[in-house]
């Protein structure tokens, strides 16, 4: 209390001046219409600015919640789209028990993948090594397992190779250890790889010379890949003809910006274990 009284005594003249100024503004506003409107407009402008700043602060602190909500919604939509992409409609001469869905008297819909998308945040990411790794804030307690695919909102990212209870590490597409099975717009298949250096550039080798490719063409994942089908890998920006083997080398601009990677989707194919077990069981018969 004593400090408050000392403060008032020290700044009494200034406080009195500000108080009288406010009284003057009020009196002018009440007795003169033109000046009153100016005062009201100024007061409204100041109030509006204050409310805007307050709203900006609230909006900023709510961004994370909004972002998480959008990621979860995108994951749900991606899962729904994947269900339509990973099916074949087959015509049978005679149908007794269509599997799994009967569409009409002569059509079977056969599903060969069942995807579930989990959102995750990138907490560590390298782009400058020969083999780059990405750490995410999801682990086995969240349903993450090894060999699951990792994608971003724009394209392929990598594959889970190590899992703890609360964290996972993915081997990035930016790795000399990993290739991505991909296809061109006409269905021509090949493998896309990264050969070090620029993290924005990928390569697709051994494309037959007779295949028509132009700049701007998109390259997508195939069903042969551990990634979901038709995920963006990159776009063609340069084409080089290799005369020695009559092939083309395609330079791709990566669909994913690895330098700015913040959020990813970890993709579980619930039918992959059945497929790989069957494929592995035939290796001994070759």
Buried (B, 14 or more C-beta within 10 A) or exposed (E): EEEEEEEEEEEEEEEEEEEEEEEEBEEBBEEEEEBBEEBEEEEEEEEEEEEEEEEEEEEEEEEEEEBEEEBEEBBEEBBEEBEEEBBEEEEEEEBEEBEEEEEEEEBBBEBEBBBBBBBBBBEEBBBEEEBBBBBBEBBBEBEBEEEBBBBBBEBBBBBBBEBEEEBBBBBBBBBEEBBBBBBBEEEBEBBBBBEBEEBBBBBBBEBEEEBEBEEEBBBBBBBEBBBBBBBBBBBBBEBEEEEEEEBBBBBBBBBBBBEEBEBBBBBBBEBBEEEEEEEEEEEEEE
